[in-house]
Amino acid sequence: MIKKILIANRGEIACRVIRTAKRLGIATVAVYSDADAQALHVRQADEAVHIGGNASADSYLRIDAIVDAARKTGADAVHPGFGFLSENAKFAKALHDAGIIFIGPGIKAIEVMGDKIESKKLADAAGVSTVPGSPEAMENADQAFEVASQIGCPVMLKASAGGGGKGMRVANTLDEVRDGFIAAQNEARNAFGDDRVFVEKFIEQPRHIEIQLIADSHGNCIYLAERECSIQRRHQKVIEEAPSSFINEATRKAMGEQAVALAAAVDYQSAGTVEFIVDAQANFFFLEMNTRLQVEHPVTECITGVDLVELMIQVAAGQPLPLSQSDVRINGWSFEARVYAENPDKGFLPSTGRITHYSPPDTRVRNNGAYTRVDTGVDAGGEISMFYDPMIAKLVTWAPSREEAIAHMRNAIDAYRIRGVQSNLPFLAALFAHPALLAGDLTTRFIEDHFPDGFDSHSFEGDAFEALPLVAAWIEWRTRLRDRKIVNAPKVARSSVMAALGQDQESLSNSNRGSDESLSVLQGDSRYDISMNRLVGIDTDWQPGDWLFHGTVDKKVVSIGVERVGNWWRLSQGGSTRDFMVLDPHVADLADYMPEKKTKDMSRFLLSPMPGLLMKILVREGDKVSAGQDLAIIEAMKMENTLTASVGGTVSKIVAATGDSLAVDAVIIEFE
């Protein structure tokens, strides 16, 4: 049996592996870069070894440093997690040569399945349905154009070594093929050191559905149902669910058997995932095989009751699988939402910095056995670095039915509090409230189709949007009671506010001349004059300083995020974010006469919205640009971000240079 595991990874997946290893009584070793010296996975492991600098190339991608760390700590096995070296055949071989167990598949399987071109050839030979396209990598953009002309647009231009949405472009017309090919090639070269790109037919109205499998060294291989991963942004998954509401039992069986056949063709041993693209008629086509644990594996664990990390460890130790295909049962429904450090209100730009406050939702079991699971690698005080991907956590819910799992997820999102960095929680709330998601009407273009103009939480109206001004008035009133040190101030509003006022009406009247009977709530150009009688339906135990207002408003249960920002209350719920100023009516009457603070006009400058590396400047001094035109490309958190012009103008000066490391608000270009 394996006695000590080194986890060659970081963040939430490192913490996830540590959790199972500890349950099994196996010692753990973490590795870390300079940037991760105080990270959660480092603190949770039994031992930790420093392996290099901030950049992945100087730390988590250093095979020599990781193998050396395993030797020095006496680790007899290494779990690679996902990303980094998890699908690197050279890494698996280096561990094999050092006599260290690789908790993953064999070298041949990694090599073949890690190459999208070779894996497609093998899938064809194994009788697996594949997408029409080129069998070989394209030599240049002209050849890609010829193949696209033969199979017809739209086509997908895909890097052979790609993954995580990198090195992928869709060309809807032939005019887009050459530029798309070059862009995919450049991104693949930078991300993987391999610029081979091939062309295949792009399936319209596609669903992304994958089969989880696990195989041992004794010839046993089973599939653990499917996961629907169709809701994506920039080819990266955002929401996953298991099972799929679109797949029937016959299709599930056919997909599962093809996945098992493909695994058998490469003598696969360990956990792996075969990804399919599925059209509107439920025809499915092989996409790729991931020879590792997937980010979204928790939803499979929730509906099958298995621990995939435990099975991977057992298989790596030479043990046979403890279950057969007939033992696999689907129980209930599970969703996973990926919580990222990014600002959805500003085009999903990455958000770096320190997490000052962190409060995940309650993970205790609720009605009908529904529960929430949070897999994370951060806590309060942790830092989201520009050097790695922006994932904060995976928020997972399980319930007996799909509808209940969605409802549980919506409550969990509203209860999740993260401060210090921006997060995509408001956008996730909007996704889970969308009628198309509720109906299971999904495609990989879900976000583009339903949010064509992007997302803005300050204009989005959640299902409790109308209650926000009332809650703003209530929490202002409750805070004033605390500040005045009212002896009989209620801790729980079990009855009307007017009744509560009656407990100490004389004190309140003397302190505020009776104006507590009404308050004015300002939000943008709107004003709400709220009588305290209107708040008769509020029932909550919220106290000043609480991050979450949980209770009922007019008998409707709500969870609303609360944050004090200067003189404003920032409330968030169901994807809506609004700022409210609550004043006495006579003070609100004077608000229109207050001078507005003038802000400095920065429209003449292109500023870096995030820390990152300036990859390319797309204009020259003297060029005339129009609003919306691409100006520069910045790389941050392993993704390229294109900056565009907000207004038209002429480039007067290019301040930054390609290769510069930029801070937030660093000037890149100046306009006349």
C-alpha positions as CSV (number, residue, x, y, z in Angstrom):
1,M,0.0,0.0,0.0
2,I,1.2,3.5,-0.7
3,K,2.4,5.2,2.5
4,K,3.3,8.8,1.4
5,I,2.0,10.8,-1.5
6,L,3.6,14.0,-2.9
7,I,1.0,16.2,-4.7
8,A,2.6,17.8,-7.7
9,N,0.1,20.6,-7.9
10,R,-1.3,23.5,-5.9
11,G,-4.6,25.1,-4.9
12,E,-7.9,23.3,-4.5
13,I,-6.9,20.1,-6.2
14,A,-3.9,19.7,-3.9
15,C,-6.2,20.2,-0.9
16,R,-8.7,17.7,-2.5
17,V,-6.0,15.0,-2.7
18,I,-4.7,15.7,0.8
19,R,-8.3,15.3,2.2
20,T,-8.7,11.7,0.8
21,A,-5.1,10.8,1.6
22,K,-5.6,11.8,5.3
23,R,-8.8,9.8,5.5
24,L,-6.9,6.8,4.2
25,G,-4.0,7.3,6.7
26,I,-1.5,8.2,4.0
27,A,1.1,10.9,4.7
28,T,1.2,13.9,2.3
29,V,3.8,16.2,0.8
30,A,3.0,19.6,-0.8
31,V,5.3,21.4,-3.2
32,Y,5.1,25.2,-3.6
33,S,6.5,28.2,-5.4
34,D,7.6,31.5,-4.0
35,A,4.1,32.9,-4.5
36,D,2.5,29.9,-2.7
37,A,4.7,29.9,0.4
38,Q,1.7,30.6,2.7
39,A,-0.9,28.8,0.6
40,L,-3.6,26.6,2.1
41,H,-2.3,23.3,0.5
42,V,1.1,24.0,2.0
43,R,-0.4,24.3,5.5
44,Q,-2.7,21.3,5.1
45,A,0.0,18.8,4.0
46,D,2.2,16.9,6.5
47,E,5.3,18.2,4.8
48,A,6.1,20.9,2.2
49,V,9.0,21.5,-0.2
50,H,9.9,24.7,-2.0
51,I,10.5,24.0,-5.7
52,G,11.2,27.4,-7.3
53,G,10.0,30.8,-8.4
54,N,6.6,32.3,-9.1
55,A,6.1,31.3,-12.7
56,S,4.9,27.8,-13.4
57,A,7.9,27.1,-15.6
58,D,10.1,27.8,-12.6
59,S,8.2,25.7,-10.2
60,Y,5.2,23.4,-10.9
61,L,6.5,22.5,-14.4
62,R,10.0,21.6,-13.1
63,I,10.1,17.8,-13.4
64,D,13.6,17.6,-11.8
65,A,12.6,19.6,-8.8
66,I,9.5,17.6,-8.1
67,V,11.2,14.2,-8.5
68,D,14.0,15.4,-6.2
69,A,11.4,16.6,-3.7
70,A,9.8,13.1,-3.8
71,R,13.1,11.4,-3.2
72,K,14.1,13.7,-0.4
73,T,10.8,13.3,1.5
74,G,10.6,9.5,0.9
75,A,7.3,9.8,-1.0
76,D,6.6,6.5,-2.7
77,A,3.9,8.0,-5.0
78,V,3.0,11.2,-6.7
79,H,-0.5,12.5,-7.6
80,P,-0.3,15.1,-10.4
81,G,-3.8,16.6,-9.9
82,F,-4.9,18.4,-13.1
83,G,-3.1,20.9,-15.2
84,F,0.7,21.4,-15.0
85,L,2.4,18.0,-15.4
86,S,-0.7,15.8,-15.0
87,E,-0.6,14.8,-18.7
88,N,3.1,14.9,-19.3
89,A,4.6,11.6,-20.4
90,K,8.1,12.8,-19.6
91,F,7.1,13.4,-16.0
92,A,5.5,10.0,-15.7
93,K,8.7,8.4,-17.1
94,A,10.9,10.3,-14.8
95,L,8.9,9.1,-11.8
96,H,9.0,5.5,-13.2
97,D,12.8,5.7,-13.6
98,A,13.1,7.0,-10.0
99,G,11.1,4.1,-8.7
100,I,8.2,6.3,-7.7
101,I,4.6,5.4,-8.4
102,F,2.7,7.8,-10.7
103,I,-1.0,8.0,-9.6
104,G,-2.2,8.1,-13.2
105,P,-2.2,6.1,-16.4
106,G,0.7,4.6,-18.3
107,I,3.1,6.5,-20.4
108,K,1.7,5.2,-23.7
109,A,-1.8,6.3,-22.9
110,I,-0.6,9.8,-21.9
111,E,1.4,10.1,-25.1
112,V,-1.3,8.9,-27.5
113,M,-4.2,10.6,-25.8
114,G,-2.3,13.8,-25.2
115,D,-2.0,14.3,-29.0
116,K,-5.4,15.2,-30.4
117,I,-4.4,14.1,-33.9
118,E,-3.1,10.7,-32.8
119,S,-6.0,10.1,-30.4
120,K,-8.5,10.8,-33.1
121,K,-6.8,8.2,-35.3
122,L,-6.9,5.7,-32.5
123,A,-10.5,6.5,-31.8
124,D,-11.4,5.8,-35.4
125,A,-9.5,2.4,-35.2
126,A,-11.3,1.5,-32.0
127,G,-14.8,2.1,-33.6
128,V,-15.4,5.4,-31.7
129,S,-17.5,8.0,-33.5
130,T,-15.3,11.0,-34.6
131,V,-15.9,14.4,-36.0
132,P,-15.1,15.0,-39.7
133,G,-11.9,16.8,-40.2
134,S,-8.2,16.6,-41.1
135,P,-6.2,13.6,-39.9
136,E,-3.0,15.5,-39.8
137,A,-1.8,18.8,-38.4
138,M,-1.8,21.7,-40.9
139,E,1.5,22.9,-42.3
140,N,0.3,26.5,-42.7
141,A,-2.8,28.8,-42.9
142,D,-3.3,28.1,-46.6
143,Q,-3.6,24.4,-46.0
144,A,-6.0,25.0,-43.2
145,F,-8.0,27.1,-45.6
146,E,-8.1,24.3,-48.2
147,V,-9.4,21.7,-45.6
148,A,-12.0,24.1,-44.3
149,S,-13.2,24.7,-47.9
150,Q,-13.6,20.9,-48.3
151,I,-15.5,20.1,-45.1
152,G,-17.4,23.5,-45.0
153,C,-17.6,26.2,-42.3
154,P,-18.0,26.6,-39.5
155,V,-14.7,24.8,-38.5
156,M,-12.8,24.5,-35.3
157,L,-9.0,25.3,-35.4
158,K,-7.6,23.3,-32.5
159,A,-4.1,22.9,-31.2
160,S,-3.0,19.3,-31.0
161,A,-1.5,19.8,-27.5
162,G,-4.2,22.2,-26.4
163,G,-6.4,22.2,-23.4
164,G,-8.4,24.5,-21.1
165,G,-9.6,26.5,-24.1
166,K,-6.1,27.5,-25.2
167,G,-5.2,27.2,-28.9
168,M,-8.8,27.0,-30.0
169,R,-10.6,29.2,-32.5
170,V,-13.9,28.9,-34.4
171,A,-14.0,30.1,-38.0
172,N,-17.6,30.7,-39.0
173,T,-16.6,31.7,-42.6
174,L,-13.7,31.0,-44.8
175,D,-12.5,34.6,-44.4
176,E,-11.8,33.9,-40.7
177,V,-9.8,30.7,-41.2
178,R,-6.3,32.1,-41.9
179,D,-6.4,34.6,-39.0
180,G,-7.9,32.0,-36.7
181,F,-5.3,29.5,-37.6
182,I,-2.4,31.9,-36.9
183,A,-4.0,32.9,-33.5
184,A,-4.5,29.3,-32.4
185,Q,-1.0,28.5,-33.5
186,N,0.6,31.4,-31.6
187,E,-1.4,30.7,-28.4
188,A,-0.5,27.0,-28.5
189,R,3.1,27.7,-29.0
190,N,3.2,30.1,-26.0
191,A,1.1,27.8,-23.8
192,F,2.4,24.3,-24.7
193,G,5.6,24.7,-26.8
194,D,3.8,22.9,-29.6
195,D,2.2,24.9,-32.4
196,R,0.6,22.0,-34.4
197,V,-3.0,22.9,-35.3
198,F,-5.6,20.7,-37.0
199,V,-9.0,21.5,-38.5
200,E,-12.3,19.7,-37.9
201,K,-16.0,20.4,-38.5
202,F,-17.6,22.6,-35.9
203,I,-20.8,21.0,-34.7
204,E,-23.6,23.6,-34.4
205,Q,-25.9,23.7,-31.4
206,P,-23.4,21.4,-29.7
207,R,-23.5,20.0,-26.2
208,H,-20.3,19.0,-24.4
209,I,-20.9,15.7,-22.6
210,E,-18.2,13.5,-21.2
211,I,-17.9,10.0,-19.7
212,Q,-16.0,9.4,-16.5
213,L,-14.2,6.1,-16.5
214,I,-11.8,4.2,-14.1
215,A,-9.6,1.2,-15.1
216,D,-7.2,-1.0,-13.1
217,S,-4.2,-3.2,-14.1
218,H,-6.3,-6.4,-13.9
219,G,-8.3,-5.7,-17.1
220,N,-11.3,-4.1,-15.4
221,C,-12.7,-0.8,-16.7
222,I,-16.0,0.8,-15.9
223,Y,-17.8,4.1,-16.7
224,L,-19.4,6.2,-14.1
225,A,-22.2,7.9,-16.1
226,E,-21.8,11.2,-17.8
227,R,-21.3,14.9,-17.0
228,E,-22.9,17.8,-19.0
229,C,-20.3,20.6,-19.4
230,S,-22.0,22.7,-22.1
231,I,-22.0,26.0,-20.3
232,Q,-18.6,27.5,-21.2
233,R,-16.9,30.8,-21.7
234,R,-13.9,31.1,-24.0
235,H,-14.0,27.2,-24.3
236,Q,-13.5,26.9,-20.5
237,K,-16.2,25.2,-18.5
238,V,-18.2,27.3,-16.0
239,I,-21.0,25.0,-14.9
240,E,-21.2,21.2,-14.9
241,E,-23.9,18.8,-14.0
242,A,-24.4,15.1,-13.6
243,P,-26.2,13.4,-15.0
244,S,-27.2,15.2,-18.2
245,S,-30.8,16.0,-18.6
246,F,-30.4,15.4,-22.4
247,I,-29.0,11.9,-22.4
248,N,-31.2,8.8,-22.1
249,E,-30.2,5.4,-20.9
250,A,-29.5,4.0,-24.3
251,T,-27.3,6.9,-25.4
252,R,-25.5,6.8,-22.0
253,K,-24.7,3.1,-22.5
254,A,-23.5,3.6,-26.1
255,M,-21.2,6.5,-25.0
256,G,-19.9,4.6,-22.0
257,E,-19.1,1.5,-24.0
258,Q,-17.2,3.5,-26.6
259,A,-15.3,5.2,-23.9
260,V,-14.3,1.9,-22.4
261,A,-13.3,0.5,-25.8
262,L,-11.0,3.5,-26.3
263,A,-9.4,3.0,-22.9
264,A,-8.8,-0.6,-23.7
265,A,-7.1,0.3,-26.9
266,V,-4.3,2.0,-24.9
267,D,-4.3,-0.3,-21.9
268,Y,-5.6,2.5,-19.8
269,Q,-5.2,2.3,-16.0
270,S,-6.5,5.1,-13.7
271,A,-9.2,7.7,-13.8
272,G,-9.8,9.3,-17.2
273,T,-12.5,11.1,-19.1
274,V,-13.6,10.7,-22.7
275,E,-15.2,13.9,-24.0
276,F,-17.8,14.0,-26.7
277,I,-19.5,16.7,-28.6
278,V,-23.2,15.9,-29.0
279,D,-25.6,17.5,-31.6
280,A,-29.3,18.3,-31.3
281,Q,-30.3,14.8,-32.4
282,A,-28.1,13.2,-29.7
283,N,-25.5,12.0,-32.2
284,F,-22.2,12.0,-30.4
285,F,-18.6,12.4,-31.7
286,F,-15.3,11.9,-29.9
287,L,-13.6,15.1,-28.9
288,E,-10.6,14.1,-26.8
289,M,-9.6,12.0,-23.8
290,N,-8.2,13.6,-20.7
291,T,-5.7,11.2,-19.0
292,R,-6.2,12.7,-15.6
293,L,-8.7,13.7,-12.9
294,Q,-11.1,16.3,-14.2
295,V,-11.8,19.6,-12.5
296,E,-15.5,18.7,-12.5
297,H,-15.1,15.2,-10.9
298,P,-17.0,16.1,-7.7
299,V,-20.4,15.9,-9.5
300,T,-19.7,12.3,-10.5
301,E,-18.7,11.5,-6.9
302,C,-21.9,13.0,-5.7
303,I,-24.3,11.0,-7.9
304,T,-22.3,7.7,-7.7
305,G,-21.1,7.8,-4.1
306,V,-17.5,6.9,-5.1
307,D,-14.3,8.7,-4.2
308,L,-12.3,9.0,-7.5
309,V,-9.1,10.0,-5.8
310,E,-9.3,6.9,-3.5
311,L,-9.9,4.7,-6.5
312,M,-6.9,6.3,-8.3
313,I,-4.7,5.5,-5.3
314,Q,-5.9,1.9,-5.1
315,V,-5.4,1.3,-8.8
316,A,-1.9,2.8,-8.7
317,A,-1.1,0.5,-5.8
318,G,-2.0,-2.5,-8.0
319,Q,-5.3,-3.3,-6.4
320,P,-8.4,-4.3,-8.5
321,L,-11.4,-2.1,-8.7
322,P,-13.8,-2.7,-5.8
323,L,-16.9,-2.4,-8.0
324,S,-18.1,-3.6,-11.4
325,Q,-20.3,-1.9,-14.0
326,S,-23.4,-3.5,-12.6
327,D,-22.6,-1.8,-9.2
328,V,-22.8,1.7,-10.7
329,R,-26.0,3.5,-9.8
330,I,-27.1,7.1,-10.5
331,N,-28.5,8.7,-7.4
332,G,-30.0,12.2,-7.5
333,W,-28.5,15.2,-9.3
334,S,-25.4,17.4,-8.8
335,F,-24.2,20.7,-10.1
336,E,-20.7,22.3,-10.0
337,A,-20.1,26.1,-10.4
338,R,-16.6,27.3,-10.9
339,V,-15.9,30.3,-8.7
340,Y,-13.3,32.5,-10.4
341,A,-11.5,35.6,-9.3
342,E,-12.7,37.7,-12.2
343,N,-14.9,40.8,-12.7
344,P,-18.0,39.8,-14.8
345,D,-19.0,43.5,-14.9
346,K,-15.8,44.4,-16.7
347,G,-15.7,41.7,-19.4
348,F,-14.6,39.0,-16.9
349,L,-11.1,40.6,-16.5
350,P,-9.0,38.6,-13.9
351,S,-8.9,40.0,-10.4
352,T,-5.8,39.6,-8.4
353,G,-4.9,40.4,-4.9
354,R,-5.5,39.3,-1.3
355,I,-8.8,37.7,-0.1
356,T,-9.6,39.8,2.9
357,H,-12.8,38.1,3.9
358,Y,-13.9,34.5,3.0
359,S,-17.1,32.8,4.1
360,P,-18.3,29.8,2.1
361,P,-21.9,28.6,2.3
362,D,-23.1,26.1,4.9
363,T,-22.1,22.6,3.9
364,R,-24.5,20.8,6.4
365,V,-27.1,18.5,5.0
366,R,-30.5,20.2,4.4
367,N,-34.0,19.0,3.7
368,N,-34.4,15.8,1.7
369,G,-30.7,15.1,2.1
370,A,-29.6,18.0,-0.1
371,Y,-26.1,19.3,0.7
372,T,-23.4,21.7,-0.5
373,R,-19.7,20.9,-1.0
374,V,-16.9,23.4,-1.4
375,D,-13.6,22.4,-2.8
376,T,-11.1,25.3,-2.4
377,G,-7.5,26.0,-2.1
378,V,-7.8,29.5,-0.4
379,D,-9.0,31.0,2.8
380,A,-9.1,34.5,4.3
381,G,-5.7,36.1,3.9
382,G,-4.9,34.0,0.8
383,E,-3.7,35.6,-2.4
384,I,-4.9,35.2,-6.0
385,S,-1.7,35.5,-8.0
386,M,-1.3,36.7,-11.6
387,F,0.9,33.6,-12.2
388,Y,-1.8,30.9,-12.0
389,D,-5.4,30.4,-13.1
390,P,-8.0,32.5,-11.2
391,M,-10.1,29.6,-9.7
392,I,-11.1,30.3,-6.1
393,A,-13.3,27.3,-5.5
394,K,-15.6,24.7,-6.9
395,L,-19.1,25.1,-5.5
396,V,-21.0,21.8,-5.6
397,T,-24.6,20.9,-4.7
398,W,-26.4,17.6,-4.6
399,A,-30.2,17.0,-4.2
400,P,-32.6,14.2,-5.1
401,S,-33.8,16.0,-8.2
402,R,-32.5,18.5,-10.8
403,E,-34.9,21.2,-9.7
404,E,-33.9,20.8,-6.0
405,A,-30.2,20.8,-6.9
406,I,-30.6,24.1,-8.8
407,A,-32.5,25.7,-6.0
408,H,-29.9,24.5,-3.5
409,M,-27.2,26.0,-5.7
410,R,-28.9,29.4,-6.0
411,N,-29.1,29.6,-2.2
412,A,-25.5,28.6,-1.8
413,I,-24.3,31.2,-4.3
414,D,-26.3,33.9,-2.5
415,A,-24.7,32.8,0.8
416,Y,-21.1,32.8,-0.5
417,R,-19.1,35.9,0.6
418,I,-15.7,36.8,-0.9
419,R,-14.0,40.1,-0.5
420,G,-10.7,41.6,-1.4
421,V,-11.0,40.4,-5.0
422,Q,-13.8,40.4,-7.4
423,S,-15.6,37.1,-8.2
424,N,-18.0,35.8,-10.8
425,L,-20.6,34.8,-8.1
426,P,-23.2,37.4,-9.5
427,F,-22.8,35.9,-12.9
428,L,-23.2,32.4,-11.6
429,A,-26.4,33.4,-9.9
430,A,-27.7,34.9,-13.1
431,L,-26.9,31.7,-15.0
432,F,-28.7,29.5,-12.5
433,A,-31.7,31.7,-12.6
434,H,-32.0,31.6,-16.4
435,P,-35.1,29.8,-17.8
436,A,-33.0,28.0,-20.4
437,L,-30.8,26.4,-17.8
438,L,-33.8,25.5,-15.7
439,A,-35.3,23.8,-18.8
440,G,-32.0,22.0,-19.6
441,D,-31.8,23.8,-23.0
442,L,-28.1,24.0,-23.2
443,T,-25.4,24.3,-25.8
444,T,-21.7,25.4,-25.7
445,R,-22.9,28.8,-26.9
446,F,-25.2,29.3,-23.9
447,I,-23.4,32.3,-22.6
448,E,-22.9,33.9,-26.0
449,D,-26.5,33.4,-27.0
450,H,-28.2,34.5,-23.7
451,F,-25.7,37.2,-22.6
452,P,-24.6,38.6,-26.0
453,D,-23.8,42.0,-24.5
454,G,-21.9,40.6,-21.6
455,F,-23.1,40.9,-18.0
456,D,-23.5,43.7,-15.6
457,S,-24.7,42.9,-12.1
458,H,-25.6,46.6,-11.5
459,S,-28.3,46.4,-14.2
460,F,-29.3,42.7,-13.9
461,E,-32.6,42.1,-12.0
462,G,-32.6,39.0,-9.8
463,D,-35.7,37.4,-8.4
464,A,-35.6,39.4,-5.2
465,F,-34.6,42.7,-6.8
466,E,-37.6,44.6,-5.6
467,A,-36.8,43.7,-2.0
468,L,-33.4,45.3,-1.9
469,P,-34.5,48.9,-1.1
470,L,-36.6,47.6,1.7
471,V,-33.7,45.6,3.1
472,A,-31.4,48.6,2.8
473,A,-33.8,50.6,4.9
474,W,-34.1,47.9,7.5
475,I,-30.4,47.4,8.0
476,E,-29.9,51.1,8.2
477,W,-32.6,51.3,10.9
478,R,-31.1,48.3,12.7
479,T,-27.6,49.9,12.6
480,R,-28.9,53.2,14.0
481,L,-30.4,51.4,16.9
482,R,-27.1,49.8,17.7
483,D,-25.2,53.2,17.3
484,R,-27.7,54.9,19.7
485,K,-27.2,52.0,22.2
486,I,-31.0,51.5,22.5
487,V,-31.4,49.2,25.5
488,N,-34.5,47.4,24.2
489,A,-33.4,47.2,20.6
490,P,-34.7,43.9,19.2
491,K,-32.1,41.3,18.2
492,V,-34.6,39.5,16.0
493,A,-37.3,41.3,14.1
494,R,-40.2,38.8,14.7
495,S,-42.8,41.5,14.3
496,S,-43.3,44.8,12.6
497,V,-40.8,47.5,12.8
498,M,-43.4,49.8,14.2
499,A,-44.0,47.4,17.0
500,A,-40.3,47.3,17.7
501,L,-40.2,51.1,17.7
502,G,-42.9,51.1,20.2
503,Q,-40.6,49.4,22.7
504,D,-38.6,52.5,23.1
505,Q,-40.5,55.2,21.1
506,E,-39.6,58.0,23.4
507,S,-35.9,57.4,23.2
508,L,-36.0,57.1,19.4
509,S,-38.1,60.3,19.1
510,N,-35.8,62.3,21.3
511,S,-32.7,61.1,19.3
512,N,-34.1,61.6,15.9
513,R,-37.2,63.8,16.3
514,G,-39.5,60.9,15.2
515,S,-38.0,60.6,11.7
516,D,-37.5,56.8,12.2
517,E,-41.1,56.4,11.0
518,S,-39.8,56.7,7.5
519,L,-36.5,56.6,5.6
520,S,-35.5,57.6,2.1
521,V,-33.4,55.1,0.1
522,L,-31.4,56.5,-2.9
523,Q,-30.1,54.3,-5.6
524,G,-28.8,55.9,-8.8
525,D,-31.6,58.2,-10.1
526,S,-34.2,56.4,-8.0
527,R,-35.6,57.4,-4.6
528,Y,-37.7,55.1,-2.4
529,D,-39.6,56.8,0.5
530,I,-40.2,53.9,2.8
531,S,-42.6,53.9,5.7
532,M,-41.6,51.7,8.6
533,N,-45.0,50.1,8.3
534,R,-43.9,48.8,4.9
535,L,-41.3,46.7,6.6
536,V,-43.9,44.7,8.6
537,G,-43.0,41.6,6.6
538,I,-39.3,41.5,7.4
539,D,-38.2,38.6,9.7
540,T,-34.4,38.2,10.2
541,D,-31.7,37.8,12.8
542,W,-29.3,40.1,10.9
543,Q,-27.0,42.1,13.2
544,P,-24.8,45.1,12.2
545,G,-21.5,43.7,10.9
546,D,-23.0,40.5,9.4
547,W,-22.1,39.8,5.8
548,L,-25.3,38.0,5.0
549,F,-28.9,39.1,5.5
550,H,-30.9,35.9,5.7
551,G,-34.6,35.9,6.4
552,T,-37.9,36.6,4.9
553,V,-39.2,39.7,3.1
554,D,-43.0,39.6,2.7
555,K,-42.8,35.9,3.5
556,K,-40.3,35.2,0.7
557,V,-37.0,33.6,1.9
558,V,-33.9,35.6,0.7
559,S,-30.2,35.6,1.3
560,I,-28.7,39.0,0.5
561,G,-25.0,39.9,0.7
562,V,-24.4,43.1,2.8
563,E,-21.3,45.3,2.5
564,R,-20.8,48.8,3.9
565,V,-19.0,51.0,1.3
566,G,-18.5,54.5,2.8
567,N,-22.0,55.9,3.3
568,W,-23.6,53.3,1.1
569,W,-25.0,49.9,1.5
570,R,-23.9,47.5,-1.2
571,L,-26.5,44.6,-1.5
572,S,-26.2,41.6,-3.7
573,Q,-28.6,38.8,-4.5
574,G,-29.4,36.5,-7.4
575,G,-27.0,38.2,-9.7
576,S,-28.0,41.8,-8.8
577,T,-25.7,44.2,-7.1
578,R,-26.9,47.6,-6.1
579,D,-25.6,50.5,-3.9
580,F,-28.1,52.3,-1.7
581,M,-27.7,55.4,0.5
582,V,-30.3,55.6,3.2
583,L,-31.1,59.0,4.6
584,D,-33.8,60.8,6.7
585,P,-36.4,62.2,4.3
586,H,-35.4,65.9,5.0
587,V,-31.8,65.1,4.2
588,A,-32.7,63.2,1.0
589,D,-34.6,66.4,-0.1
590,L,-31.3,68.2,-0.2
591,A,-29.4,65.5,-2.1
592,D,-30.2,67.0,-5.5
593,Y,-28.4,70.2,-4.4
594,M,-25.1,68.4,-3.5
595,P,-22.3,69.1,-6.0
596,E,-21.0,66.0,-7.9
597,K,-17.4,65.1,-7.4
598,K,-15.7,65.4,-10.7
599,T,-13.5,62.4,-11.8
600,K,-10.4,62.7,-13.8
601,D,-11.0,62.0,-17.5
602,M,-8.8,59.0,-18.4
603,S,-10.4,58.4,-21.7
604,R,-7.2,59.6,-23.4
605,F,-5.3,56.7,-22.0
606,L,-5.4,52.9,-22.5
607,L,-4.7,51.5,-19.0
608,S,-3.9,48.0,-17.9
609,P,-7.0,46.7,-16.1
610,M,-4.9,44.0,-14.3
611,P,-1.4,43.0,-13.5
612,G,0.0,41.1,-16.5
613,L,2.5,40.7,-19.3
614,L,2.1,42.9,-22.3
615,M,2.2,40.3,-25.2
616,K,1.5,42.6,-28.2
617,I,0.6,46.1,-29.2
618,L,-1.8,46.1,-32.2
619,V,-1.5,49.8,-33.3
620,R,1.3,52.3,-34.0
621,E,1.8,55.9,-33.2
622,G,-0.3,58.1,-35.5
623,D,-2.9,55.4,-36.2
624,K,-6.5,56.4,-36.1
625,V,-8.6,54.0,-34.0
626,S,-12.4,53.6,-33.6
627,A,-14.4,52.5,-30.6
628,G,-14.2,48.8,-30.0
629,Q,-11.0,48.3,-32.0
630,D,-8.4,45.9,-30.5
631,L,-5.4,47.8,-29.2
632,A,-3.2,45.4,-27.1
633,I,-3.0,41.9,-25.7
634,I,-2.1,41.2,-22.0
635,E,-1.5,37.8,-20.6
636,A,-2.6,37.1,-17.0
637,M,-3.6,34.0,-15.2
638,K,-2.5,31.9,-18.2
639,M,-5.1,33.6,-20.5
640,E,-4.7,36.2,-23.2
641,N,-6.9,39.3,-22.7
642,T,-7.5,41.7,-25.6
643,L,-7.9,45.4,-24.7
644,T,-10.1,47.5,-26.9
645,A,-10.6,51.2,-27.5
646,S,-13.5,52.7,-25.5
647,V,-13.7,55.8,-27.8
648,G,-12.3,56.8,-31.2
649,G,-9.1,58.8,-31.5
650,T,-5.5,59.0,-32.7
651,V,-2.6,57.2,-31.1
652,S,-0.2,59.9,-30.0
653,K,2.2,57.8,-27.9
654,I,2.9,54.2,-27.1
655,V,4.1,54.2,-23.5
656,A,4.6,50.5,-22.8
657,A,6.6,47.9,-24.8
658,T,6.0,44.3,-25.6
659,G,7.3,42.1,-22.8
660,D,6.7,44.7,-20.1
661,S,5.2,43.5,-16.8
662,L,2.3,45.8,-16.1
663,A,0.7,46.9,-12.9
664,V,-3.0,47.8,-12.5
665,D,-3.7,51.1,-14.3
666,A,-0.3,51.3,-15.9
667,V,-0.5,53.5,-19.0
668,I,0.0,51.5,-22.2
669,I,-1.1,54.0,-24.9
670,E,-1.9,57.7,-25.0
671,F,-4.3,59.3,-27.4
672,E,-4.6,62.8,-28.8
